[in-house]
Amino acid sequence: MLPNLKSSKSKLATISILSWMLSLGAVSMVNGQTKPTKEYTEPLKGPKLDGPIVAGRGSDIVDAETKTRPAKPGELAFGAYQRGYYLTALNMALPLAESGDPAAQTLIGELYWNGFGVARNRKKAAQWYEFAANAGNREAQFIYGNMLLRGLTVKEDKAAGEGYLRKSAETGHARAQFNLAQIMTARRPTWSGFKSAFPWYEKAAEAGLADAQYVMSNIYAEARGVTFNDDEKARFWLEKSAKNGFDTAQVELGIWNANGRGGKKSEQRALFWFARAASQGNVIAQNRLARMYSFGIGTKVDDVRAGAWHVVARRAGFSDSVMDRRFASLSKINKQRAIELANRLTKRAGS
């Protein structure tokens, strides 16, 4: 419920502001800040090692006294990598990699790609990633596929890159599943294109990938690749994405909560999600939070906090003439308090 106001005129003004504030659809980009959008891009992440080396020649014999199994060479190499002993990791992994161990090959690719413990050599890294990818390592397939798609170090070959990405996706690599779906929908941004990509989006979303969960929400909200739109399912996936920290989903979920779309209406929950996104530096959320505190939507009126979030958003390049006027009307002491709070909020977000 909106708070009681002193006059019907001010109440109507507040309702008008609330309607304007929460009726966002597609929003543009300000100073690099991502805002709710219906566009589907193709985010291709750079090489990243996300799993331990479990292969390698080592003993599976369990010690009779300690009841433990001695670590395999590959596990020791990855352990050294995790602790930052990169040269040790390289020396441990190299014999395994040369004997055809794909996990060790992937680790060496990672070391050379980033220059960990050795001089950075991305051509050599690409060779090791290719060896590992051809040997069936799904992380290497994902990495090498992205390299081919983008022409990173190696000659661009989109067909081959997509092939490696598909192999990685088929073995359950969530990011590969998502990227493959993005490529499919970028190539065919139609209902049938989304229908074809839907299984890959769903697998990645079920694996917990926030980006995929956000796309699943949009798919159900707009009936892209599905027969009918379903706001309840859309909100389900939107909440999943928001809880996983995706700030664009948090902003959109705040709007859905305020409007009661796909579930219960709650301006307090809207405030909560705007605050989560604002703390991550999302300028749309910072501006909406300023408005909610200024007009007492989902909370008590707090001119200082409203002014502070307005200052934070303005510093990031967001323009709002309504909030400019409300900030200008504050007393000198409240303006100073708002600026001091804005400084603390900015410092906290950057820490």
TINUTOR-166905 format. One line per 5 residues: number of its first residue (from 1); for each residue x, y, z of N, C-alpha, C. Coordinates in pm, whole numbers, plus 50000, padded with zeros to 5 digits. Example, Ala and Ser with C-alpha at 12.3 -4.5 7.8 and 13.67 -1.06 7.14 Angstrom:
TINUTOR-166905
1) 51319/49431/50780/51230/49550/50780/51320/49670/50780 ~ 51285/49775/50708/51367/49894/50714/51290/50003/50787
END
This chain:
TINUTOR-166905
1) 50085/49880/50000/50000/50000/50000/50088/50124/50000 ~ 50043/50228/49928/50111/50355/49933/50082/50421/50068 ~ 50176/50496/50120/50154/50561/50250/50046/50668/50239 ~ 49979/50696/50353/49878/50803/50356/49947/50937/50337 ~ 49892/51020/50251/49949/51151/50226/49852/51258/50274
6) 49902/51377/50286/49822/51483/50347/49710/51533/50259 ~ 49723/51520/50129/49618/51571/50041/49600/51478/49924 ~ 49479/51482/49867/49452/51397/49750/49540/51439/49634 ~ 49572/51568/49626/49657/51615/49517/49794/51552/49524 ~ 49855/51550/49647/49987/51490/49660/49980/51340/49642
11) 49868/51278/49681/49852/51135/49663/49847/51099/49515 ~ 49773/51177/49438/49765/51153/49295/49901/51172/49229 ~ 49976/51269/49278/50110/51292/49222/50199/51173/49249 ~ 50188/51119/49370/50270/51004/49405/50235/50883/49322 ~ 50106/50859/49304/50062/50745/49223/50112/50761/49079
16) 50106/50886/49030/50155/50911/48894/50303/50880/48883 ~ 50379/50924/48984/50523/50899/48984/50550/50749/48992 ~ 50475/50679/49079/50494/50534/49094/50467/50463/48962 ~ 50359/50503/48895/50325/50441/48767/50436/50463/48666 ~ 50485/50587/48660/50592/50617/48566/50720/50542/48601
21) 50746/50532/48731/50871/50473/48776/50877/50325/48750 ~ 50763/50259/48758/50764/50112/48755/50713/50055/48624 ~ 50681/50139/48528/50627/50087/48403/50735/50074/48297 ~ 50856/50044/48341/50969/50034/48249/50960/49906/48169 ~ 50995/49914/48045/51012/49795/47962/51158/49787/47928
26) 51189/49814/47802/51329/49818/47763/51389/49950/47810 ~ 51513/49946/47857/51582/50064/47903/51719/50066/47838 ~ 51771/50186/47813/51900/50196/47744/52015/50180/47841 ~ 52134/50217/47800/52253/50201/47882/52312/50338/47913 ~ 52350/50360/48040/52411/50485/48082/52547/50454/48141
31) 52650/50515/48085/52785/50497/48135/52821/50352/48158 ~ 52782/50264/48067/52821/50124/48074/52740/50041/48169 ~ 52636/50099/48233/52557/50023/48327/52448/49946/48253 ~ 52441/49818/48278/52340/49736/48213/52206/49759/48279 ~ 52102/49776/48198/51968/49798/48250/51873/49699/48186
36) 51753/49685/48242/51660/49587/48186/51645/49604/48036 ~ 51656/49499/47963/51651/49505/47818/51593/49378/47762 ~ 51538/49387/47644/51484/49270/47578/51579/49220/47469 ~ 51698/49278/47465/51795/49236/47365/51868/49112/47413 ~ 51908/49029/47319/51984/48909/47352/52119/48917/47282
41) 52223/48930/47362/52356/48941/47306/52425/48805/47314 ~ 52550/48802/47275/52625/48677/47273/52748/48692/47362 ~ 52732/48682/47495/52847/48701/47583/52939/48579/47579 ~ 53057/48597/47526/53153/48487/47519/53262/48515/47621 ~ 53266/48435/47725/53361/48456/47832/53500/48407/47791
46) 53600/48470/47847/53737/48429/47819/53772/48299/47889 ~ 53887/48245/47858/53930/48120/47919/53928/48126/48071 ~ 53877/48020/48132/53867/48013/48277/53866/47866/48319 ~ 53951/47833/48414/53955/47696/48464/53857/47684/48579 ~ 53761/47594/48569/53660/47589/48674/53648/47452/48738
51) 53746/47365/48720/53735/47233/48782/53870/47173/48807 ~ 53879/47085/48905/54008/47025/48939/54052/46920/48840 ~ 54180/46896/48838/54233/46785/48760/54210/46658/48840 ~ 54140/46566/48783/54112/46441/48853/54176/46323/48784 ~ 54226/46344/48663/54291/46236/48593/54439/46232/48630
56) 54511/46135/48578/54654/46129/48603/54693/45995/48658 ~ 54820/45963/48645/54869/45834/48692/54904/45845/48839 ~ 54828/45784/48923/54854/45787/49066/54798/45662/49131 ~ 54833/45645/49254/54791/45524/49323/54649/45536/49374 ~ 54572/45431/49359/54438/45424/49417/54439/45339/49545
61) 54559/45304/49591/54570/45222/49711/54543/45308/49833 ~ 54459/45260/49923/54425/45332/50045/54520/45291/50155 ~ 54576/45390/50223/54668/45363/50332/54594/45294/50445 ~ 54649/45184/50496/54580/45102/50596/54562/45176/50729 ~ 54656/45262/50763/54648/45331/50892/54563/45459/50885
66) 54585/45540/50782/54514/45667/50775/54381/45657/50704 ~ 54357/45543/50636/54233/45521/50561/54216/45626/50450 ~ 54325/45681/50403/54319/45781/50297/54394/45732/50174 ~ 54358/45784/50060/54425/45750/49936/54526/45860/49903 ~ 54649/45824/49872/54747/45926/49834/54698/46006/49714
71) 54723/46135/49717/54678/46221/49608/54745/46181/49478 ~ 54668/46184/49370/54723/46155/49238/54806/46275/49191 ~ 54899/46251/49098/54982/46361/49049/54901/46479/48995 ~ 54794/46449/48924/54711/46556/48869/54647/46639/48978 ~ 54602/46572/49083/54541/46643/49195/54643/46731/49266
76) 54766/46681/49277/54872/46759/49340/54904/46883/49256 ~ 54903/46865/49124/54931/46977/49034/54824/47085/49048 ~ 54699/47042/49052/54592/47140/49065/54594/47205/49203 ~ 54630/47129/49305/54643/47185/49439/54750/47293/49444 ~ 54862/47268/49376/54969/47368/49370/54920/47493/49297
81) 54843/47472/49190/54786/47584/49114/54694/47668/49203 ~ 54609/47602/49280/54515/47674/49367/54587/47756/49473 ~ 54701/47707/49520/54776/47777/49625/54870/47883/49567 ~ 54873/47894/49434/54957/47996/49373/55098/47952/49343 ~ 55128/47822/49358/55260/47770/49323/55258/47726/49177
86) 55259/47825/49090/55233/47798/48950/55344/47720/48881 ~ 55470/47752/48911/55580/47679/48848/55581/47533/48894 ~ 55549/47512/49021/55538/47375/49072/55425/47301/49001 ~ 55313/47370/48984/55200/47310/48914/55238/47272/48771 ~ 55312/47361/48705/55355/47333/48568/55445/47210/48562
91) 55542/47205/48652/55635/47092/48653/55565/46960/48684 ~ 55462/46965/48768/55387/46844/48801/55296/46802/48686 ~ 55237/46902/48617/55139/46873/48513/55203/46834/48380 ~ 55324/46885/48354/55385/46866/48223/55403/46719/48183 ~ 55456/46632/48272/55470/46491/48232/55334/46426/48201
96) 55233/46463/48277/55099/46408/48253/55044/46458/48120 ~ 55063/46588/48095/55012/46647/47972/55079/46586/47850 ~ 55210/46565/47859/55283/46507/47746/55244/46362/47720 ~ 55190/46297/47823/55145/46159/47806/54998/46153/47763 ~ 54935/46271/47743/54800/46275/47689/54690/46302/47788
101) 54723/46343/47910/54620/46372/48011/54553/46505/47978 ~ 54423/46506/47938/54357/46631/47896/54340/46733/48007 ~ 54320/46687/48131/54304/46782/48241/54434/46855/48268 ~ 54546/46783/48263/54677/46846/48281/54706/46942/48166 ~ 54667/46905/48047/54686/46992/47931/54607/47122/47947
106) 54486/47111/48001/54404/47230/48024/54470/47320/48127 ~ 54524/47261/48232/54591/47339/48336/54711/47413/48278 ~ 54789/47347/48196/54905/47412/48136/54860/47525/48043 ~ 54752/47503/47970/54697/47609/47887/54661/47730/47969 ~ 54602/47706/48085/54564/47816/48176/54688/47892/48224
111) 54793/47820/48259/54914/47884/48308/54978/47973/48200 ~ 54988/47921/48079/55047/47999/47971/54957/48114/47926 ~ 54824/48092/47931/54732/48197/47888/54745/48320/47978 ~ 54754/48298/48108/54758/48407/48204/54899/48449/48243 ~ 54997/48372/48201/55134/48404/48242/55158/48375/48388
116) 55098/48267/48437/55116/48229/48576/55240/48140/48590 ~ 55344/48193/48653/55466/48115/48676/55555/48106/48554 ~ 55507/48150/48439/55584/48147/48314/55555/48274/48236 ~ 55638/48302/48137/55608/48415/48050/55479/48388/47975 ~ 55393/48488/47966/55266/48469/47895/55293/48432/47749
121) 55230/48324/47707/55246/48276/47571/55113/48217/47526 ~ 55031/48299/47464/54895/48256/47433/54889/48162/47313 ~ 54988/48167/47227/54992/48069/47119/55019/47930/47175 ~ 55110/47922/47269/55137/47793/47333/55017/47747/47414 ~ 54950/47843/47479/54829/47810/47555/54723/47751/47462
126) 54707/47814/47345/54607/47767/47249/54637/47624/47204 ~ 54763/47591/47189/54801/47456/47149/54761/47354/47255 ~ 54787/47389/47380/54752/47296/47488/54600/47283/47503 ~ 54528/47396/47489/54383/47390/47494/54328/47303/47380 ~ 54388/47315/47262/54342/47234/47150/54366/47085/47176
131) 54485/47052/47229/54513/46912/47262/54407/46858/47358 ~ 54380/46936/47464/54285/46893/47567/54143/46885/47512 ~ 54108/46981/47427/53973/46981/47368/53953/46859/47280 ~ 54051/46827/47201/54040/46710/47113/54043/46579/47192 ~ 54097/46586/47314/54099/46467/47401/53971/46454/47482
136) 53881/46554/47471/53750/46542/47535/53730/46621/47662 ~ 53825/46707/47700/53806/46787/47821/53705/46898/47793 ~ 53595/46900/47866/53485/46992/47835/53521/47138/47862 ~ 53605/47162/47962/53646/47299/47988/53734/47350/47874 ~ 53824/47266/47828/53910/47304/47716/53827/47322/47590
141) 53727/47240/47571/53639/47255/47454/53568/47389/47458 ~ 53522/47428/47577/53457/47557/47593/53554/47671/47564 ~ 53672/47663/47621/53772/47768/47602/53817/47776/47457 ~ 53857/47663/47400/53908/47664/47264/53798/47702/47164 ~ 53677/47660/47191/53564/47700/47107/53547/47850/47105
146) 53558/47913/47222/53546/48059/47229/53661/48127/47156 ~ 53779/48069/47166/53894/48125/47096/53872/48124/46945 ~ 53818/48015/46894/53790/48005/46751/53677/48100/46709 ~ 53575/48111/46791/53463/48199/46760/53506/48345/46751 ~ 53599/48383/46836/53639/48523/46845/53772/48553/46777
151) 53837/48450/46728/53968/48472/46666/54073/48515/46765 ~ 54066/48462/46888/54164/48494/46991/54287/48405/46974 ~ 54396/48464/46933/54523/48394/46914/54522/48301/46793 ~ 54410/48232/46773/54398/48140/46660/54314/48206/46552 ~ 54319/48148/46432/54240/48200/46321/54092/48178/46348
156) 54012/48281/46325/53868/48272/46351/53805/48164/46263 ~ 53727/48079/46327/53654/47973/46257/53526/47947/46336 ~ 53421/48019/46301/53297/48014/46379/53232/47876/46377 ~ 53239/47809/46263/53178/47676/46254/53249/47578/46347 ~ 53382/47578/46343/53458/47489/46431/53440/47528/46576
161) 53438/47659/46604/53419/47705/46741/53286/47662/46797 ~ 53183/47674/46717/53051/47630/46762/53049/47479/46784 ~ 53123/47407/46702/53130/47261/46719/53191/47223/46852 ~ 53301/47288/46890/53363/47260/47020/53270/47301/47134 ~ 53202/47414/47116/53109/47461/47218/52996/47359/47237
166) 52947/47304/47129/52840/47205/47137/52888/47079/47210 ~ 53010/47036/47182/53064/46918/47250/53071/46943/47401 ~ 53116/47062/47438/53123/47098/47580/52984/47103/47642 ~ 52890/47161/47568/52753/47172/47618/52691/47034/47638 ~ 52718/46944/47547/52660/46809/47555/52711/46730/47676
171) 52825/46770/47731/52877/46703/47850/52836/46774/47978 ~ 52752/46880/47966/52697/46945/48085/52762/47074/48128 ~ 52845/47134/48044/52909/47262/48078/52805/47373/48064 ~ 52765/47432/48177/52654/47528/48179/52682/47652/48095 ~ 52801/47707/48105/52831/47827/48027/52833/47795/47878
176) 52883/47677/47843/52882/47638/47702/52739/47622/47653 ~ 52652/47566/47736/52512/47551/47700/52448/47686/47674 ~ 52476/47781/47761/52419/47915/47746/52473/47985/47622 ~ 52605/47980/47604/52664/48047/47488/52615/47986/47357 ~ 52599/47853/47357/52548/47787/47237/52407/47836/47205
181) 52324/47846/47309/52187/47897/47290/52189/48040/47240 ~ 52280/48122/47293/52290/48261/47249/52329/48270/47102 ~ 52420/48185/47060/52461/48183/46920/52342/48145/46831 ~ 52265/48046/46875/52151/48000/46797/52046/48109/46783 ~ 52018/48181/46891/51915/48285/46885/51966/48411/46816
186) 52097/48436/46823/52153/48549/46750/52145/48524/46600 ~ 52162/48399/46561/52156/48362/46421/52012/48363/46370 ~ 51920/48321/46456/51777/48318/46419/51695/48378/46534 ~ 51688/48512/46540/51615/48578/46649/51463/48574/46628 ~ 51412/48454/46604/51270/48435/46577/51213/48339/46681
191) 51081/48322/46677/51016/48229/46770/51074/48088/46754 ~ 51090/48044/46630/51144/47909/46607/51290/47899/46650 ~ 51365/48010/46638/51503/48010/46683/51512/47991/46833 ~ 51423/48058/46906/51421/48042/47051/51372/47903/47090 ~ 51281/47849/47013/51233/47713/47043/51347/47613/47030
196) 51430/47629/46928/51544/47539/46909/51646/47554/47021 ~ 51665/47678/47064/51765/47705/47168/51714/47678/47308 ~ 51581/47668/47324/51520/47656/47456/51581/47546/47542 ~ 51602/47424/47491/51658/47318/47577/51794/47355/47636 ~ 51876/47427/47559/52007/47464/47610/51996/47574/47715
201) 51907/47672/47692/51884/47773/47794/51835/47708/47923 ~ 51742/47614/47909/51683/47550/48026/51787/47471/48104 ~ 51873/47397/48033/51978/47320/48102/52072/47412/48178 ~ 52112/47522/48114/52203/47616/48180/52136/47683/48298 ~ 52007/47714/48284/51933/47777/48394/51918/47681/48511
206) 51888/47557/48482/51873/47457/48588/52006/47428/48657 ~ 52116/47452/48586/52248/47434/48647/52286/47553/48735 ~ 52203/47657/48735/52225/47770/48824/52289/47892/48761 ~ 52297/47898/48629/52359/48011/48562/52260/48128/48558 ~ 52296/48237/48623/52204/48351/48638/52165/48411/48504
211) 52260/48419/48410/52230/48475/48278/52119/48395/48210 ~ 52133/48262/48217/52035/48175/48152/51899/48184/48222 ~ 51900/48197/48353/51775/48209/48428/51703/48337/48389 ~ 51778/48445/48365/51718/48570/48323/51656/48556/48184 ~ 51726/48488/48093/51671/48468/47959/51546/48381/47965
216) 51547/48278/48049/51429/48193/48064/51309/48276/48111 ~ 51334/48371/48198/51227/48459/48243/51170/48539/48126 ~ 51258/48592/48043/51214/48668/47926/51141/48581/47825 ~ 51187/48457/47810/51121/48364/47718/50976/48343/47759 ~ 50953/48317/47887/50816/48294/47934/50735/48423/47938
221) 50799/48534/47968/50726/48661/47975/50678/48705/47837 ~ 50755/48673/47733/50723/48722/47599/50682/48612/47503 ~ 50669/48488/47555/50631/48374/47470/50725/48359/47351 ~ 50852/48357/47380/50953/48337/47275/50996/48190/47278 ~ 50954/48115/47178/50990/47975/47172/50897/47886/47253
226) 50801/47945/47322/50699/47869/47395/50562/47914/47345 ~ 50462/47829/47362/50331/47855/47302/50262/47977/47360 ~ 50264/47988/47494/50196/48099/47560/50291/48164/47660 ~ 50267/48294/47684/50344/48359/47790/50292/48310/47925 ~ 50379/48302/48022/50344/48252/48155/50419/48337/48256
231) 50349/48436/48314/50414/48529/48405/50461/48463/48534 ~ 50392/48358/48578/50435/48290/48700/50569/48220/48678 ~ 50584/48150/48566/50712/48087/48536/50819/48192/48511 ~ 50779/48301/48447/50874/48408/48420/50927/48466/48551 ~ 50838/48487/48646/50881/48542/48775/50963/48441/48852
236) 50932/48313/48839/51009/48207/48905/51156/48216/48862 ~ 51179/48224/48730/51317/48228/48681/51381/48363/48710 ~ 51301/48469/48710/51354/48601/48742/51405/48605/48885 ~ 51332/48543/48977/51376/48537/49116/51503/48455/49130 ~ 51511/48344/49056/51632/48261/49059/51753/48345/49017
241) 51738/48417/48907/51848/48498/48855/51885/48609/48952 ~ 51784/48674/49009/51808/48783/49104/51879/48731/49228 ~ 51837/48617/49279/51901/48559/49397/52044/48517/49370 ~ 52075/48490/49244/52211/48455/49206/52297/48579/49177 ~ 52240/48697/49204/52320/48819/49199/52319/48896/49070
246) 52233/48858/48973/52229/48928/48844/52152/49057/48863 ~ 52221/49171/48857/52158/49297/48894/52046/49339/48801 ~ 52056/49308/48672/51947/49342/48581/51820/49269/48619 ~ 51833/49142/48659/51718/49065/48704/51662/49124/48834 ~ 51749/49172/48921/51705/49231/49047/51621/49356/49021
251) 51665/49439/48927/51587/49558/48893/51451/49519/48837 ~ 51451/49425/48745/51325/49385/48683/51233/49318/48785 ~ 51290/49239/48874/51209/49175/48978/51149/49280/49071 ~ 51223/49386/49098/51168/49494/49177/51045/49554/49111 ~ 51052/49574/48980/50938/49627/48905/50820/49530/48909
256) 50849/49401/48891/50742/49299/48894/50676/49294/49030 ~ 50754/49304/49137/50697/49303/49272/50610/49425/49295 ~ 50655/49540/49250/50578/49663/49270/50447/49660/49194 ~ 50448/49596/49077/50328/49589/48994/50244/49465/49022 ~ 50295/49371/49100/50222/49248/49126/50216/49158/49004
261) 50313/49165/48918/50313/49083/48798/50370/48944/48828 ~ 50297/48842/48791/50344/48705/48807/50339/48654/48949 ~ 50282/48731/49040/50276/48689/49180/50227/48802/49269 ~ 50251/48788/49396/50203/48884/49494/50269/49020/49477 ~ 50188/49125/49491/50240/49261/49486/50301/49298/49619
266) 50419/49354/49617/50484/49395/49740/50582/49508/49710 ~ 50548/49628/49751/50638/49740/49731/50761/49729/49821 ~ 50743/49661/49937/50857/49640/50026/50960/49549/49960 ~ 50914/49443/49890/51007/49354/49820/51070/49427/49701 ~ 50993/49515/49640/51049/49595/49532/51166/49679/49584
271) 51145/49740/49699/51250/49820/49762/51373/49734/49789 ~ 51348/49613/49839/51458/49521/49872/51542/49489/49749 ~ 51476/49457/49637/51551/49419/49517/51619/49538/49452 ~ 51557/49655/49457/51624/49774/49407/51749/49802/49490 ~ 51739/49781/49621/51854/49804/49709/51967/49707/49678
276) 51932/49581/49650/52034/49481/49615/52108/49522/49488 ~ 52033/49562/49388/52095/49600/49260/52172/49731/49274 ~ 52118/49823/49352/52185/49953/49371/52321/49934/49436 ~ 52329/49842/49530/52455/49817/49600/52560/49759/49508 ~ 52516/49702/49395/52610/49649/49296/52649/49753/49191
281) 52594/49873/49205/52630/49980/49114/52535/49999/48998 ~ 52419/49934/49000/52322/49951/48891/52255/50088/48907 ~ 52276/50176/48810/52229/50313/48824/52077/50326/48813 ~ 52014/50237/48736/51868/50238/48731/51812/50209/48870 ~ 51867/50109/48936/51822/50074/49071/51849/50188/49169
286) 51962/50253/49155/51995/50364/49244/51894/50477/49229 ~ 51856/50506/49106/51758/50611/49082/51621/50571/49134 ~ 51580/50445/49110/51448/50401/49157/51443/50397/49309 ~ 51553/50361/49371/51561/50361/49517/51547/50503/49571 ~ 51612/50597/49505/51600/50737/49546/51455/50783/49540
291) 51385/50744/49435/51244/50784/49420/51156/50719/49528 ~ 51182/50593/49557/51099/50525/49657/51116/50589/49795 ~ 51240/50624/49831/51262/50692/49959/51206/50834/49956 ~ 51212/50898/49843/51164/51035/49834/51012/51044/49844 ~ 50942/50948/49783/50795/50951/49782/50731/50855/49883
296) 50813/50787/49961/50760/50696/50062/50690/50576/50003 ~ 50749/50514/49903/50690/50397/49839/50757/50271/49893 ~ 50682/50192/49965/50737/50070/50025/50818/50095/50149 ~ 50825/50219/50193/50902/50257/50310/50859/50396/50354 ~ 50912/50441/50466/50883/50577/50510/50964/50676/50426
301) 50911/50796/50413/50985/50901/50344/51116/50926/50417 ~ 51224/50928/50342/51357/50953/50400/51431/51043/50302 ~ 51423/51174/50324/51479/51269/50230/51631/51258/50218 ~ 51696/51227/50328/51842/51216/50326/51885/51095/50244 ~ 51823/50980/50270/51858/50860/50195/51821/50874/50048
306) 51706/50937/50023/51665/50962/49884/51768/51051/49814 ~ 51810/51155/49883/51909/51245/49825/52042/51176/49801 ~ 52079/51089/49895/52207/51018/49881/52208/50929/49758 ~ 52102/50850/49738/52098/50761/49622/52087/50842/49492 ~ 52020/50956/49500/52013/51042/49382/52152/51094/49345
311) 52229/51133/49445/52365/51181/49421/52451/51070/49361 ~ 52437/50949/49415/52515/50835/49364/52481/50810/49217 ~ 52352/50812/49185/52310/50788/49047/52356/50901/48954 ~ 52347/51025/49001/52390/51138/48919/52540/51131/48891 ~ 52617/51092/48990/52761/51080/48970/52794/50975/48864
316) 52706/50876/48853/52727/50771/48753/52674/50810/48616 ~ 52616/50929/48606/52571/50980/48477/52422/50972/48453 ~ 52344/50934/48555/52200/50922/48536/52132/51056/48562 ~ 52049/51100/48469/51981/51229/48480/51835/51209/48517 ~ 51787/51285/48616/51648/51278/48659/51609/51417/48710
321) 51536/51490/48627/51501/51628/48661/51408/51635/48782 ~ 51322/51535/48799/51231/51534/48915/51311/51527/49044 ~ 51407/51434/49049/51488/51419/49169/51584/51536/49186 ~ 51625/51598/49075/51708/51718/49085/51633/51826/49163 ~ 51507/51846/49129/51427/51949/49196/51403/51914/49342
326) 51378/51787/49370/51353/51748/49509/51481/51761/49592 ~ 51594/51730/49531/51720/51747/49604/51748/51895/49630 ~ 51718/51978/49531/51741/52123/49545/51654/52183/49655 ~ 51539/52120/49683/51447/52173/49784/51486/52133/49926 ~ 51586/52046/49941/51627/52003/50074/51695/52118/50150
331) 51689/52110/50281/51759/52209/50362/51909/52190/50346 ~ 51984/52291/50380/52130/52287/50364/52190/52170/50442 ~ 52142/52148/50564/52197/52041/50647/52163/51904/50590 ~ 52041/51888/50535/52003/51759/50476/52078/51731/50346 ~ 52108/51838/50272/52190/51819/50152/52328/51768/50190
336) 52384/51828/50295/52517/51785/50340/52514/51641/50389 ~ 52409/51607/50465/52397/51469/50515/52382/51371/50398 ~ 52306/51410/50297/52286/51324/50181/52417/51300/50107 ~ 52496/51405/50091/52624/51393/50022/52720/51304/50101 ~ 52722/51321/50231/52809/51238/50316/52767/51091/50308
341) 52636/51066/50309/52588/50929/50297/52619/50873/50158 ~ 52605/50956/50057/52638/50913/49921/52784/50871/49910 ~ 52872/50944/49976/53014/50909/49976/53037/50773/50041 ~ 52965/50747/50150/52980/50617/50218/52923/50504/50133 ~ 52809/50530/50069/52747/50428/49983/52837/50395/49865
346) 52898/50497/49807/52987/50476/49692/53109/50397/49735 ~ 53166/50431/49850/53282/50361/49901/53250/50216/49931 ~ 53130/50192/49989/53088/50057/50024/53068/49972/49898 ~ 53011/50033/49794/52987/49959/49670/53117/49926/49600 ~ 53219/50011/49618/53346/49988/49551/53439/49896/49627
351) 53405/49864/49752/53493/49781/49835/53474/49634/49804
END
